Amino acid sequence: DKVIGSFSTAAPLSTMGETELFLFLGYKVPLMPMAGSVYLAELEKISSKKNILFIMINKEAAGGVHFSLRGTDPAIHAGKICANLSARLVEKYGNKDEITGGGHFVAAECKTRNSGVTLSESLEVFAKMMMDMEGLSGETGSEEGISLGLEYLAEK
């Protein structure tokens, strides 16, 4: 309950398609992925959008950064977001054995572990990726947007 209560500081980040993205930044948050999955129901109550993507970022006690994404619909592919974030972090900072990321449509993780990448460095890479996604978020058929996780851009 304490962890779920801490998520009340989550703030709207962006809207892409019919999905509202919410962001939570924490420090040493235990059970974050599991508790975040539960908190999705609360975010659905306050959002005016059809779908939710909850992005949780935690500075871990051991020094690494943990990104955990939980969604309500596969319109935005959480696994692609985390895989792309991991690839960008590795490209910029190296340490491919320490920085990993990926997952499924509605549940994914990216971790920096003992790579030495700081919270501010990982947030900078994450913010740049989010700006790239926002720039492509209205371009139906955009292969780059789809590769970043914007599945709703695929032509039907």
ABEGO torsion letter per residue (X at the ends): XAAAAAAAABBBABBBEABBBBBBBBBGBBGAAAAAAAAAAAAAAABABABBBBBBBBBBAAGBBBBBBBBABAABBAAAAAAAAAAAAAAAAEGAAABBBEEBAABBBBBAEAAGBBAAAAAAAAAAAAAAAAAAAABBGBAAAAAAGBAAABBX
